[in-house]
Amino acid sequence: MCSIFGYLVLLIVVKWMTDWNSVECQNDPNCQPPDLKAILIGMFMSPGHVPPENTLFRGQAVVQVSSVVLLRGGSCVSI
């Protein structure tokens, strides 16, 4: 569970650090801030697939798949 919240914190920081009003972003009609709820829901509904409108950084699909695998694997191990 901590990995999901840690990943959400990472997404928030990356979203805050991105300049959505830059010249490059204003010239691109597809450059819109992604919805973090959609990213987290999509992480479990279709792991490994990140739609272009929800992409914040390269390698996001790999990070999401590894987080889901760790969460599912960690929940099966009893302490």
All heavy atoms as a GROMACS GRO file, in nm:
protein
  602
    1MET      N    1   0.082  -0.119   0.000
    1MET     CA    2   0.000   0.000   0.000
    1MET      C    3   0.087   0.126   0.000
    1MET      O    4   0.052   0.225  -0.062
    1MET     CB    5  -0.093  -0.005   0.122
    1MET     CG    6  -0.201   0.096   0.117
    1MET     SD    7  -0.310   0.063  -0.020
    1MET     CE    8  -0.465   0.084   0.056
    2CYS      N    9   0.200   0.119   0.068
    2CYS     CA   10   0.290   0.234   0.072
    2CYS      C   11   0.348   0.263  -0.065
    2CYS      O   12   0.376   0.379  -0.097
    2CYS     CB   13   0.402   0.211   0.173
    2CYS     SG   14   0.347   0.214   0.342
    3SER      N   15   0.365   0.159  -0.147
    3SER     CA   16   0.421   0.183  -0.280
    3SER      C   17   0.324   0.262  -0.367
    3SER      O   18   0.366   0.345  -0.448
    3SER     CB   19   0.457   0.051  -0.348
    3SER     OG   20   0.342  -0.026  -0.373
    4ILE      N   21   0.194   0.241  -0.348
    4ILE     CA   22   0.095   0.316  -0.426
    4ILE      C   23   0.096   0.462  -0.384
    4ILE      O   24   0.097   0.552  -0.468
    4ILE     CB   25  -0.046   0.256  -0.407
    4ILE    CG1   26  -0.050   0.117  -0.466
    4ILE    CG2   27  -0.151   0.345  -0.474
    4ILE    CD1   28  -0.177   0.044  -0.438
    5PHE      N   29   0.099   0.488  -0.254
    5PHE     CA   30   0.101   0.627  -0.208
    5PHE      C   31   0.234   0.694  -0.242
    5PHE      O   32   0.237   0.812  -0.276
    5PHE     CB   33   0.073   0.634  -0.058
    5PHE     CG   34  -0.069   0.598  -0.024
    5PHE    CD1   35  -0.096   0.489   0.056
    5PHE    CD2   36  -0.174   0.672  -0.074
    5PHE    CE1   37  -0.226   0.455   0.086
    5PHE    CE2   38  -0.305   0.639  -0.044
    5PHE     CZ   39  -0.331   0.530   0.036
    6GLY      N   40   0.343   0.620  -0.235
    6GLY     CA   41   0.472   0.675  -0.275
    6GLY      C   42   0.475   0.708  -0.422
    6GLY      O   43   0.528   0.812  -0.463
    7TYR      N   44   0.414   0.623  -0.504
    7TYR     CA   45   0.406   0.649  -0.648
    7TYR      C   46   0.317   0.770  -0.674
    7TYR      O   47   0.346   0.852  -0.761
    7TYR     CB   48   0.354   0.526  -0.720
    7TYR     CG   49   0.347   0.543  -0.870
    7TYR    CD1   50   0.461   0.569  -0.944
    7TYR    CD2   51   0.226   0.533  -0.937
    7TYR    CE1   52   0.455   0.585  -1.081
    7TYR    CE2   53   0.220   0.549  -1.074
    7TYR     CZ   54   0.334   0.575  -1.145
    7TYR     OH   55   0.329   0.591  -1.280
    8LEU      N   56   0.208   0.784  -0.598
    8LEU     CA   57   0.121   0.900  -0.612
    8LEU      C   58   0.195   1.028  -0.577
    8LEU      O   59   0.181   1.129  -0.645
    8LEU     CB   60  -0.004   0.884  -0.527
    8LEU     CG   61  -0.106   0.997  -0.534
    8LEU    CD1   62  -0.158   1.015  -0.676
    8LEU    CD2   63  -0.220   0.971  -0.438
    9VAL      N   64   0.276   1.024  -0.473
    9VAL     CA   65   0.357   1.140  -0.437
    9VAL      C   66   0.454   1.174  -0.549
    9VAL      O   67   0.472   1.292  -0.585
    9VAL     CB   68   0.432   1.116  -0.304
    9VAL    CG1   69   0.536   1.222  -0.278
    9VAL    CG2   70   0.333   1.108  -0.188
   10LEU      N   71   0.517   1.073  -0.609
   10LEU     CA   72   0.607   1.095  -0.722
   10LEU      C   73   0.532   1.161  -0.838
   10LEU      O   74   0.580   1.257  -0.898
   10LEU     CB   75   0.669   0.964  -0.768
   10LEU     CG   76   0.750   0.972  -0.897
   10LEU    CD1   77   0.883   1.041  -0.872
   10LEU    CD2   78   0.770   0.835  -0.956
   11LEU      N   79   0.411   1.113  -0.869
   11LEU     CA   80   0.332   1.171  -0.977
   11LEU      C   81   0.296   1.316  -0.948
   11LEU      O   82   0.301   1.402  -1.036
   11LEU     CB   83   0.204   1.090  -0.999
   11LEU     CG   84   0.219   0.951  -1.058
   11LEU    CD1   85   0.084   0.882  -1.065
   11LEU    CD2   86   0.283   0.956  -1.194
   12ILE      N   87   0.261   1.346  -0.823
   12ILE     CA   88   0.226   1.483  -0.786
   12ILE      C   89   0.346   1.575  -0.803
   12ILE      O   90   0.334   1.685  -0.859
   12ILE     CB   91   0.172   1.488  -0.642
   12ILE    CG1   92   0.035   1.421  -0.636
   12ILE    CG2   93   0.164   1.630  -0.590
   12ILE    CD1   94  -0.017   1.399  -0.496
   13VAL      N   95   0.462   1.531  -0.759
   13VAL     CA   96   0.583   1.614  -0.770
   13VAL      C   97   0.619   1.637  -0.918
   13VAL      O   98   0.650   1.749  -0.958
   13VAL     CB   99   0.700   1.552  -0.692
   13VAL    CG1  100   0.830   1.621  -0.725
   13VAL    CG2  101   0.672   1.556  -0.543
   14VAL      N  102   0.612   1.531  -0.999
   14VAL     CA  103   0.643   1.546  -1.142
   14VAL      C  104   0.543   1.640  -1.208
   14VAL      O  105   0.580   1.725  -1.289
   14VAL     CB  106   0.646   1.408  -1.211
   14VAL    CG1  107   0.653   1.423  -1.362
   14VAL    CG2  108   0.762   1.326  -1.161
   15LYS      N  109   0.416   1.627  -1.171
   15LYS     CA  110   0.314   1.714  -1.230
   15LYS      C  111   0.336   1.859  -1.189
   15LYS      O  112   0.318   1.950  -1.269
   15LYS     CB  113   0.174   1.666  -1.187
   15LYS     CG  114   0.062   1.738  -1.258
   15LYS     CD  115  -0.072   1.677  -1.224
   15LYS     CE  116  -0.186   1.753  -1.289
   15LYS     NZ  117  -0.315   1.692  -1.259
   16TRP      N  118   0.374   1.882  -1.064
   16TRP     CA  119   0.402   2.019  -1.018
   16TRP      C  120   0.526   2.077  -1.086
   16TRP      O  121   0.531   2.197  -1.113
   16TRP     CB  122   0.425   2.021  -0.868
   16TRP     CG  123   0.300   2.017  -0.787
   16TRP    CD1  124   0.172   2.037  -0.830
   16TRP    CD2  125   0.291   1.990  -0.647
   16TRP    NE1  126   0.085   2.023  -0.726
   16TRP    CE2  127   0.155   1.994  -0.612
   16TRP    CE3  128   0.384   1.962  -0.550
   16TRP    CZ2  129   0.111   1.974  -0.483
   16TRP    CZ3  130   0.340   1.942  -0.421
   16TRP    CH2  131   0.205   1.947  -0.388
   17MET      N  132   0.625   1.994  -1.111
   17MET     CA  133   0.752   2.042  -1.168
   17MET      C  134   0.744   2.066  -1.319
   17MET      O  135   0.831   2.130  -1.375
   17MET     CB  136   0.864   1.943  -1.138
   17MET     CG  137   0.890   1.920  -0.991
   17MET     SD  138   0.956   2.062  -0.909
   17MET     CE  139   1.120   2.063  -0.971
   18THR      N  140   0.641   2.014  -1.384
   18THR     CA  141   0.626   2.032  -1.528
   18THR      C  142   0.565   2.168  -1.557
   18THR      O  143   0.466   2.207  -1.497
   18THR     CB  144   0.536   1.922  -1.587
   18THR    OG1  145   0.592   1.795  -1.553
   18THR    CG2  146   0.525   1.934  -1.737
   19ASP      N  147   0.625   2.240  -1.651
   19ASP     CA  148   0.574   2.372  -1.690
   19ASP      C  149   0.471   2.353  -1.801
   19ASP      O  150   0.504   2.340  -1.918
   19ASP     CB  151   0.690   2.461  -1.737
   19ASP     CG  152   0.645   2.602  -1.769
   19ASP    OD1  153   0.531   2.638  -1.731
   19ASP    OD2  154   0.724   2.676  -1.830
   20TRP      N  155   0.344   2.352  -1.764
   20TRP     CA  156   0.236   2.330  -1.859
   20TRP      C  157   0.207   2.455  -1.941
   20TRP      O  158   0.129   2.450  -2.035
   20TRP     CB  159   0.110   2.282  -1.788
   20TRP     CG  160   0.132   2.155  -1.714
   20TRP    CD1  161   0.145   2.140  -1.580
   20TRP    CD2  162   0.147   2.024  -1.769
   20TRP    NE1  163   0.167   2.009  -1.548
   20TRP    CE2  164   0.168   1.935  -1.662
   20TRP    CE3  165   0.144   1.974  -1.899
   20TRP    CZ2  166   0.186   1.798  -1.681
   20TRP    CZ3  167   0.162   1.838  -1.917
   20TRP    CH2  168   0.183   1.752  -1.809
   21ASN      N  169   0.266   2.570  -1.905
   21ASN     CA  170   0.246   2.695  -1.978
   21ASN      C  171   0.366   2.732  -2.064
   21ASN      O  172   0.376   2.846  -2.109
   21ASN     CB  173   0.216   2.809  -1.880
   21ASN     CG  174   0.084   2.787  -1.809
   21ASN    OD1  175  -0.012   2.742  -1.870
   21ASN    ND2  176   0.081   2.816  -1.681
   22SER      N  177   0.458   2.639  -2.086
   22SER     CA  178   0.576   2.668  -2.167
   22SER      C  179   0.536   2.686  -2.313
   22SER      O  180   0.427   2.650  -2.356
   22SER     CB  181   0.678   2.555  -2.155
   22SER     OG  182   0.628   2.438  -2.214
   23VAL      N  183   0.626   2.743  -2.392
   23VAL     CA  184   0.600   2.768  -2.533
   23VAL      C  185   0.578   2.636  -2.607
   23VAL      O  186   0.486   2.624  -2.690
   23VAL     CB  187   0.718   2.847  -2.596
   23VAL    CG1  188   0.698   2.864  -2.745
   23VAL    CG2  189   0.733   2.980  -2.526
   24GLU      N  190   0.661   2.535  -2.577
   24GLU     CA  191   0.645   2.404  -2.642
   24GLU      C  192   0.510   2.343  -2.610
   24GLU      O  193   0.446   2.281  -2.695
   24GLU     CB  194   0.757   2.308  -2.600
   24GLU     CG  195   0.895   2.350  -2.640
   24GLU     CD  196   0.958   2.442  -2.537
   24GLU    OE1  197   0.911   2.446  -2.423
   24GLU    OE2  198   1.054   2.512  -2.572
   25CYS      N  199   0.467   2.359  -2.488
   25CYS     CA  200   0.341   2.299  -2.446
   25CYS      C  201   0.221   2.375  -2.504
   25CYS      O  202   0.120   2.315  -2.536
   25CYS     CB  203   0.334   2.296  -2.293
   25CYS     SG  204   0.213   2.180  -2.230
   26GLN      N  205   0.233   2.506  -2.517
   26GLN     CA  206   0.123   2.584  -2.572
   26GLN      C  207   0.106   2.558  -2.722
   26GLN      O  208  -0.005   2.569  -2.774
   26GLN     CB  209   0.145   2.733  -2.547
   26GLN     CG  210   0.124   2.770  -2.403
   26GLN     CD  211   0.146   2.918  -2.378
   26GLN    OE1  212   0.186   2.992  -2.467
   26GLN    NE2  213   0.116   2.961  -2.256
   27ASN      N  214   0.214   2.522  -2.791
   27ASN     CA  215   0.205   2.492  -2.933
   27ASN      C  216   0.152   2.352  -2.961
   27ASN      O  217   0.115   2.321  -3.072
   27ASN     CB  218   0.342   2.508  -3.000
   27ASN     CG  219   0.387   2.653  -3.000
   27ASN    OD1  220   0.305   2.744  -2.997
   27ASN    ND2  221   0.517   2.673  -3.002
   28ASP      N  222   0.150   2.267  -2.860
   28ASP     CA  223   0.104   2.129  -2.875
   28ASP      C  224  -0.036   2.117  -2.814
   28ASP      O  225  -0.053   2.132  -2.693
   28ASP     CB  226   0.201   2.034  -2.804
   28ASP     CG  227   0.165   1.889  -2.824
   28ASP    OD1  228   0.076   1.859  -2.906
   28ASP    OD2  229   0.228   1.805  -2.758
   29PRO      N  230  -0.138   2.090  -2.895
   29PRO     CA  231  -0.275   2.080  -2.839
   29PRO      C  232  -0.293   1.959  -2.747
   29PRO      O  233  -0.386   1.954  -2.668
   29PRO     CB  234  -0.364   2.070  -2.963
   29PRO     CG  235  -0.274   2.023  -3.071
   29PRO     CD  236  -0.137   2.072  -3.038
   30ASN      N  237  -0.205   1.859  -2.756
   30ASN     CA  238  -0.215   1.741  -2.672
   30ASN      C  239  -0.144   1.757  -2.538
   30ASN      O  240  -0.145   1.665  -2.457
   30ASN     CB  241  -0.158   1.619  -2.744
   30ASN     CG  242  -0.238   1.584  -2.867
   30ASN    OD1  243  -0.360   1.602  -2.869
   30ASN    ND2  244  -0.171   1.537  -2.969
   31CYS      N  245  -0.081   1.871  -2.517
   31CYS     CA  246  -0.005   1.894  -2.394
   31CYS      C  247  -0.099   1.948  -2.286
   31CYS      O  248  -0.117   2.069  -2.272
   31CYS     CB  249   0.110   1.990  -2.420
   31CYS     SG  250   0.217   2.011  -2.278
   32GLN      N  251  -0.160   1.859  -2.213
   32GLN     CA  252  -0.250   1.894  -2.104
   32GLN      C  253  -0.206   1.819  -1.979
   32GLN      O  254  -0.156   1.707  -1.988
   32GLN     CB  255  -0.394   1.853  -2.138
   32GLN     CG  256  -0.451   1.924  -2.259
   32GLN     CD  257  -0.473   2.071  -2.232
   32GLN    OE1  258  -0.508   2.110  -2.121
   32GLN    NE2  259  -0.448   2.154  -2.332
   33PRO      N  260  -0.225   1.877  -1.861
   33PRO     CA  261  -0.189   1.803  -1.740
   33PRO      C  262  -0.277   1.678  -1.725
   33PRO      O  263  -0.399   1.687  -1.740
   33PRO     CB  264  -0.217   1.902  -1.626
   33PRO     CG  265  -0.255   2.029  -1.688
   33PRO     CD  266  -0.272   2.010  -1.834
   34PRO      N  267  -0.218   1.564  -1.700
   34PRO     CA  268  -0.297   1.441  -1.689
   34PRO      C  269  -0.373   1.434  -1.557
   34PRO      O  270  -0.339   1.498  -1.459
   34PRO     CB  271  -0.192   1.330  -1.696
   34PRO     CG  272  -0.067   1.394  -1.652
   34PRO     CD  273  -0.076   1.538  -1.690
   35ASP      N  274  -0.477   1.353  -1.558
   35ASP     CA  275  -0.559   1.330  -1.440
   35ASP      C  276  -0.495   1.218  -1.358
   35ASP      O  277  -0.483   1.105  -1.405
   35ASP     CB  278  -0.700   1.292  -1.483
   35ASP     CG  279  -0.794   1.273  -1.366
   35ASP    OD1  280  -0.765   1.324  -1.256
   35ASP    OD2  281  -0.899   1.208  -1.386
   36LEU      N  282  -0.454   1.250  -1.235
   36LEU     CA  283  -0.385   1.150  -1.153
   36LEU      C  284  -0.476   1.035  -1.112
   36LEU      O  285  -0.432   0.921  -1.099
   36LEU     CB  286  -0.325   1.216  -1.030
   36LEU     CG  287  -0.218   1.323  -1.057
   36LEU    CD1  288  -0.164   1.378  -0.928
   36LEU    CD2  289  -0.107   1.268  -1.142
   37LYS      N  290  -0.605   1.062  -1.095
   37LYS     CA  291  -0.698   0.954  -1.063
   37LYS      C  292  -0.705   0.853  -1.177
   37LYS      O  293  -0.705   0.732  -1.154
   37LYS     CB  294  -0.838   1.010  -1.034
   37LYS     CG  295  -0.847   1.100  -0.916
   37LYS     CD  296  -0.988   1.147  -0.893
   37LYS     CE  297  -1.048   1.215  -1.009
   37LYS     NZ  298  -1.034   1.353  -1.031
   38ALA      N  299  -0.708   0.903  -1.300
   38ALA     CA  300  -0.712   0.814  -1.417
   38ALA      C  301  -0.586   0.730  -1.427
   38ALA      O  302  -0.590   0.614  -1.467
   38ALA     CB  303  -0.734   0.895  -1.544
   39ILE      N  304  -0.472   0.789  -1.390
   39ILE     CA  305  -0.346   0.715  -1.394
   39ILE      C  306  -0.349   0.601  -1.294
   39ILE      O  307  -0.313   0.487  -1.326
   39ILE     CB  308  -0.227   0.809  -1.367
   39ILE    CG1  309  -0.208   0.906  -1.483
   39ILE    CG2  310  -0.099   0.729  -1.346
   39ILE    CD1  311  -0.103   1.012  -1.459
   40LEU      N  312  -0.393   0.628  -1.170
   40LEU     CA  313  -0.395   0.524  -1.068
   40LEU      C  314  -0.497   0.415  -1.099
   40LEU      O  315  -0.472   0.296  -1.076
   40LEU     CB  316  -0.422   0.585  -0.931
   40LEU     CG  317  -0.307   0.664  -0.872
   40LEU    CD1  318  -0.346   0.723  -0.737
   40LEU    CD2  319  -0.183   0.582  -0.859
   41ILE      N  320  -0.614   0.453  -1.150
   41ILE     CA  321  -0.714   0.352  -1.186
   41ILE      C  322  -0.664   0.267  -1.302
   41ILE      O  323  -0.676   0.145  -1.301
   41ILE     CB  324  -0.848   0.420  -1.219
   41ILE    CG1  325  -0.910   0.479  -1.091
   41ILE    CG2  326  -0.945   0.322  -1.284
   41ILE    CD1  327  -1.028   0.568  -1.115
   42GLY      N  328  -0.606   0.333  -1.403
   42GLY     CA  329  -0.553   0.260  -1.518
   42GLY      C  330  -0.438   0.169  -1.483
   42GLY      O  331  -0.413   0.069  -1.550
   43MET      N  332  -0.367   0.203  -1.376
   43MET     CA  333  -0.254   0.122  -1.333
   43MET      C  334  -0.299  -0.019  -1.295
   43MET      O  335  -0.229  -0.117  -1.319
   43MET     CB  336  -0.186   0.189  -1.212
   43MET     CG  337  -0.061   0.124  -1.165
   43MET     SD  338   0.027   0.230  -1.050
   43MET     CE  339  -0.022   0.161  -0.895
   44PHE      N  340  -0.419  -0.032  -1.240
   44PHE     CA  341  -0.470  -0.163  -1.200
   44PHE      C  342  -0.562  -0.224  -1.305
   44PHE      O  343  -0.570  -0.346  -1.317
   44PHE     CB  344  -0.545  -0.152  -1.067
   44PHE     CG  345  -0.454  -0.125  -0.952
   44PHE    CD1  346  -0.438   0.003  -0.902
   44PHE    CD2  347  -0.380  -0.226  -0.895
   44PHE    CE1  348  -0.352   0.029  -0.798
   44PHE    CE2  349  -0.292  -0.202  -0.790
   44PHE     CZ  350  -0.280  -0.074  -0.742
   45MET      N  351  -0.631  -0.140  -1.381
   45MET     CA  352  -0.725  -0.192  -1.480
   45MET      C  353  -0.653  -0.243  -1.607
   45MET      O  354  -0.698  -0.340  -1.667
   45MET     CB  355  -0.827  -0.085  -1.518
   45MET     CG  356  -0.914  -0.042  -1.400
   45MET     SD  357  -1.006  -0.176  -1.326
   45MET     CE  358  -1.127  -0.204  -1.452
   46SER      N  359  -0.546  -0.175  -1.646
   46SER     CA  360  -0.469  -0.219  -1.764
   46SER      C  361  -0.321  -0.195  -1.739
   46SER      O  362  -0.264  -0.099  -1.789
   46SER     CB  363  -0.516  -0.146  -1.889
   46SER     OG  364  -0.500  -0.008  -1.874
   47PRO      N  365  -0.259  -0.282  -1.658
   47PRO     CA  366  -0.117  -0.262  -1.626
   47PRO      C  367  -0.029  -0.272  -1.751
   47PRO      O  368  -0.052  -0.355  -1.838
   47PRO     CB  369  -0.086  -0.375  -1.527
   47PRO     CG  370  -0.203  -0.463  -1.522
   47PRO     CD  371  -0.314  -0.399  -1.595
   48GLY      N  372   0.067  -0.184  -1.758
   48GLY     CA  373   0.159  -0.183  -1.870
   48GLY      C  374   0.116  -0.097  -1.986
   48GLY      O  375   0.192  -0.076  -2.079
   49HIS      N  376  -0.006  -0.044  -1.981
   49HIS     CA  377  -0.055   0.043  -2.088
   49HIS      C  378  -0.086   0.180  -2.030
   49HIS      O  379  -0.171   0.191  -1.941
   49HIS     CB  380  -0.180  -0.014  -2.153
   49HIS     CG  381  -0.243   0.078  -2.252
   49HIS    ND1  382  -0.185   0.107  -2.373
   49HIS    CD2  383  -0.357   0.151  -2.247
   49HIS    CE1  384  -0.262   0.192  -2.438
   49HIS    NE2  385  -0.367   0.220  -2.363
   50VAL      N  386  -0.014   0.282  -2.077
   50VAL     CA  387  -0.038   0.419  -2.034
   50VAL      C  388  -0.080   0.499  -2.156
   50VAL      O  389  -0.001   0.514  -2.249
   50VAL     CB  390   0.088   0.481  -1.970
   50VAL    CG1  391   0.060   0.623  -1.924
   50VAL    CG2  392   0.137   0.396  -1.854
   51PRO      N  393  -0.205   0.548  -2.158
   51PRO     CA  394  -0.248   0.629  -2.273
   51PRO      C  395  -0.162   0.755  -2.285
   51PRO      O  396  -0.112   0.806  -2.186
   51PRO     CB  397  -0.393   0.665  -2.240
   51PRO     CG  398  -0.436   0.568  -2.136
   51PRO     CD  399  -0.312   0.528  -2.062
   52PRO      N  400  -0.145   0.805  -2.406
   52PRO     CA  401  -0.061   0.925  -2.425
   52PRO      C  402  -0.106   1.045  -2.343
   52PRO      O  403  -0.023   1.122  -2.297
   52PRO     CB  404  -0.073   0.953  -2.575
   52PRO     CG  405  -0.118   0.826  -2.636
   52PRO     CD  406  -0.194   0.752  -2.532
   53GLU      N  407  -0.235   1.059  -2.320
   53GLU     CA  408  -0.283   1.174  -2.242
   53GLU      C  409  -0.254   1.161  -2.093
   53GLU      O  410  -0.267   1.257  -2.019
   53GLU     CB  411  -0.432   1.199  -2.266
   53GLU     CG  412  -0.523   1.089  -2.216
   53GLU     CD  413  -0.552   0.982  -2.318
   53GLU    OE1  414  -0.492   0.983  -2.427
   53GLU    OE2  415  -0.635   0.896  -2.287
   54ASN      N  416  -0.216   1.042  -2.048
   54ASN     CA  417  -0.185   1.021  -1.906
   54ASN      C  418  -0.036   0.999  -1.881
   54ASN      O  419   0.002   0.960  -1.772
   54ASN     CB  420  -0.263   0.901  -1.852
   54ASN     CG  421  -0.409   0.932  -1.834
   54ASN    OD1  422  -0.448   1.048  -1.826
   54ASN    ND2  423  -0.492   0.830  -1.830
   55THR      N  424   0.048   1.022  -1.980
   55THR     CA  425   0.190   0.998  -1.965
   55THR      C  426   0.258   1.121  -1.906
   55THR      O  427   0.244   1.232  -1.958
   55THR     CB  428   0.254   0.964  -2.100
   55THR    OG1  429   0.189   0.848  -2.152
   55THR    CG2  430   0.401   0.935  -2.085
   56LEU      N  431   0.330   1.102  -1.796
   56LEU     CA  432   0.405   1.210  -1.732
   56LEU      C  433   0.555   1.198  -1.758
   56LEU      O  434   0.624   1.298  -1.766
   56LEU     CB  435   0.381   1.210  -1.581
   56LEU     CG  436   0.259   1.284  -1.532
   56LEU    CD1  437   0.240   1.261  -1.383
   56LEU    CD2  438   0.270   1.431  -1.560
   57PHE      N  439   0.607   1.075  -1.768
   57PHE     CA  440   0.751   1.055  -1.788
   57PHE      C  441   0.774   0.926  -1.863
   57PHE      O  442   0.688   0.838  -1.867
   57PHE     CB  443   0.826   1.056  -1.654
   57PHE     CG  444   0.778   0.952  -1.556
   57PHE    CD1  445   0.835   0.826  -1.552
   57PHE    CD2  446   0.676   0.981  -1.466
   57PHE    CE1  447   0.792   0.731  -1.462
   57PHE    CE2  448   0.632   0.887  -1.376
   57PHE     CZ  449   0.690   0.762  -1.373
   58ARG      N  450   0.894   0.916  -1.923
   58ARG     CA  451   0.930   0.792  -1.993
   58ARG      C  452   0.949   0.680  -1.893
   58ARG      O  453   1.002   0.701  -1.785
   58ARG     CB  454   1.060   0.812  -2.071
   58ARG     CG  455   1.045   0.899  -2.189
   58ARG     CD  456   1.174   0.902  -2.268
   58ARG     NE  457   1.164   1.002  -2.373
   58ARG     CZ  458   1.264   1.077  -2.412
   58ARG    NH1  459   1.383   1.064  -2.357
   58ARG    NH2  460   1.246   1.164  -2.507
   59GLY      N  461   0.908   0.564  -1.931
   59GLY     CA  462   0.922   0.448  -1.843
   59GLY      C  463   0.812   0.437  -1.740
   59GLY      O  464   0.821   0.358  -1.646
   60GLN      N  465   0.707   0.515  -1.755
   60GLN     CA  466   0.598   0.514  -1.658
   60GLN      C  467   0.528   0.378  -1.654
   60GLN      O  468   0.491   0.331  -1.547
   60GLN     CB  469   0.498   0.624  -1.694
   60GLN     CG  470   0.385   0.641  -1.596
   60GLN     CD  471   0.298   0.762  -1.629
   60GLN    OE1  472   0.336   0.846  -1.709
   60GLN    NE2  473   0.184   0.768  -1.569
   61ALA      N  474   0.513   0.312  -1.767
   61ALA     CA  475   0.448   0.181  -1.771
   61ALA      C  476   0.529   0.078  -1.693
   61ALA      O  477   0.472  -0.004  -1.619
   61ALA     CB  478   0.429   0.136  -1.915
   62VAL      N  479   0.661   0.083  -1.702
   62VAL     CA  480   0.746  -0.013  -1.630
   62VAL      C  481   0.733   0.009  -1.480
   62VAL      O  482   0.722  -0.087  -1.402
   62VAL     CB  483   0.893   0.002  -1.676
   62VAL    CG1  484   0.985  -0.085  -1.594
   62VAL    CG2  485   0.906  -0.028  -1.823
   63VAL      N  486   0.733   0.134  -1.437
   63VAL     CA  487   0.719   0.165  -1.294
   63VAL      C  488   0.583   0.118  -1.243
   63VAL      O  489   0.573   0.060  -1.134
   63VAL     CB  490   0.738   0.316  -1.270
   63VAL    CG1  491   0.706   0.353  -1.126
   63VAL    CG2  492   0.878   0.360  -1.306
   64GLN      N  493   0.479   0.140  -1.321
   64GLN     CA  494   0.346   0.098  -1.278
   64GLN      C  495   0.333  -0.053  -1.268
   64GLN      O  496   0.277  -0.105  -1.172
   64GLN     CB  497   0.241   0.154  -1.374
   64GLN     CG  498   0.222   0.302  -1.361
   64GLN     CD  499   0.115   0.357  -1.452
   64GLN    OE1  500   0.055   0.283  -1.531
   64GLN    NE2  501   0.092   0.485  -1.443
   65VAL      N  502   0.386  -0.123  -1.366
   65VAL     CA  503   0.378  -0.270  -1.362
   65VAL      C  504   0.456  -0.325  -1.244
   65VAL      O  505   0.409  -0.414  -1.173
   65VAL     CB  506   0.428  -0.331  -1.496
   65VAL    CG1  507   0.449  -0.480  -1.483
   65VAL    CG2  508   0.332  -0.300  -1.606
   66SER      N  509   0.575  -0.272  -1.219
   66SER     CA  510   0.655  -0.322  -1.106
   66SER      C  511   0.587  -0.289  -0.973
   66SER      O  512   0.591  -0.369  -0.880
   66SER     CB  513   0.796  -0.265  -1.110
   66SER     OG  514   0.794  -0.125  -1.103
   67SER      N  515   0.520  -0.175  -0.963
   67SER     CA  516   0.447  -0.142  -0.840
   67SER      C  517   0.331  -0.238  -0.818
   67SER      O  518   0.307  -0.283  -0.706
   67SER     CB  519   0.395   0.002  -0.845
   67SER     OG  520   0.498   0.094  -0.849
   68VAL      N  521   0.258  -0.269  -0.924
   68VAL     CA  522   0.145  -0.361  -0.912
   68VAL      C  523   0.195  -0.501  -0.875
   68VAL      O  524   0.136  -0.568  -0.790
   68VAL     CB  525   0.062  -0.363  -1.042
   68VAL    CG1  526  -0.040  -0.475  -1.041
   68VAL    CG2  527  -0.007  -0.229  -1.062
   69VAL      N  528   0.303  -0.544  -0.937
   69VAL     CA  529   0.358  -0.677  -0.906
   69VAL      C  530   0.404  -0.683  -0.761
   69VAL      O  531   0.377  -0.781  -0.690
   69VAL     CB  532   0.473  -0.712  -1.003
   69VAL    CG1  533   0.551  -0.833  -0.956
   69VAL    CG2  534   0.419  -0.735  -1.143
   70LEU      N  535   0.473  -0.580  -0.714
   70LEU     CA  536   0.517  -0.577  -0.575
   70LEU      C  537   0.399  -0.575  -0.479
   70LEU      O  538   0.401  -0.641  -0.375
   70LEU     CB  539   0.607  -0.456  -0.550
   70LEU     CG  540   0.746  -0.462  -0.609
   70LEU    CD1  541   0.819  -0.330  -0.588
   70LEU    CD2  542   0.826  -0.575  -0.549
   71LEU      N  543   0.295  -0.502  -0.514
   71LEU     CA  544   0.178  -0.495  -0.426
   71LEU      C  545   0.107  -0.629  -0.420
   71LEU      O  546   0.074  -0.676  -0.312
   71LEU     CB  547   0.081  -0.388  -0.476
   71LEU     CG  548  -0.048  -0.373  -0.397
   71LEU    CD1  549  -0.017  -0.318  -0.258
   71LEU    CD2  550  -0.146  -0.286  -0.468
   72ARG      N  551   0.088  -0.691  -0.536
   72ARG     CA  552   0.018  -0.820  -0.537
   72ARG      C  553   0.103  -0.929  -0.473
   72ARG      O  554   0.054  -1.013  -0.401
   72ARG     CB  555  -0.018  -0.860  -0.680
   72ARG     CG  556  -0.128  -0.775  -0.735
   72ARG     CD  557  -0.167  -0.817  -0.874
   72ARG     NE  558  -0.269  -0.727  -0.927
   72ARG     CZ  559  -0.304  -0.723  -1.053
   72ARG    NH1  560  -0.246  -0.804  -1.141
   72ARG    NH2  561  -0.397  -0.641  -1.092
   73GLY      N  562   0.231  -0.927  -0.501
   73GLY     CA  563   0.320  -1.027  -0.441
   73GLY      C  564   0.337  -1.007  -0.292
   73GLY      O  565   0.342  -1.102  -0.215
   74GLY      N  566   0.346  -0.882  -0.250
   74GLY     CA  567   0.363  -0.853  -0.108
   74GLY      C  568   0.239  -0.881  -0.027
   74GLY      O  569   0.247  -0.915   0.091
   75SER      N  570   0.122  -0.872  -0.089
   75SER     CA  571  -0.001  -0.898  -0.015
   75SER      C  572  -0.024  -1.048   0.005
   75SER      O  573  -0.102  -1.087   0.091
   75SER     CB  574  -0.120  -0.836  -0.086
   75SER     OG  575  -0.139  -0.897  -0.213
   76CYS      N  576   0.043  -1.131  -0.072
   76CYS     CA  577   0.027  -1.276  -0.060
   76CYS      C  578   0.119  -1.335   0.046
   76CYS      O  579   0.100  -1.448   0.091
   76CYS     CB  580   0.054  -1.344  -0.193
   76CYS     SG  581  -0.063  -1.301  -0.321
   77VAL      N  582   0.221  -1.260   0.087
   77VAL     CA  583   0.316  -1.310   0.185
   77VAL      C  584   0.269  -1.273   0.324
   77VAL      O  585   0.245  -1.157   0.354
   77VAL     CB  586   0.458  -1.250   0.159
   77VAL    CG1  587   0.556  -1.294   0.266
   77VAL    CG2  588   0.506  -1.287   0.021
   78SER      N  589   0.252  -1.372   0.410
   78SER     CA  590   0.208  -1.344   0.546
   78SER      C  591   0.330  -1.313   0.632
   78SER      O  592   0.438  -1.367   0.615
   78SER     CB  593   0.132  -1.462   0.604
   78SER     OG  594   0.215  -1.575   0.606
   79ILE      N  595   0.308  -1.224   0.726
   79ILE     CA  596   0.418  -1.183   0.814
   79ILE      C  597   0.401  -1.247   0.951
   79ILE      O  598   0.301  -1.261   1.006
   79ILE     CB  599   0.422  -1.031   0.828
   79ILE    CG1  600   0.451  -0.971   0.690
   79ILE    CG2  601   0.525  -0.986   0.927
   79ILE    CD1  602   0.448  -0.821   0.685
   0.00000   0.00000   0.00000
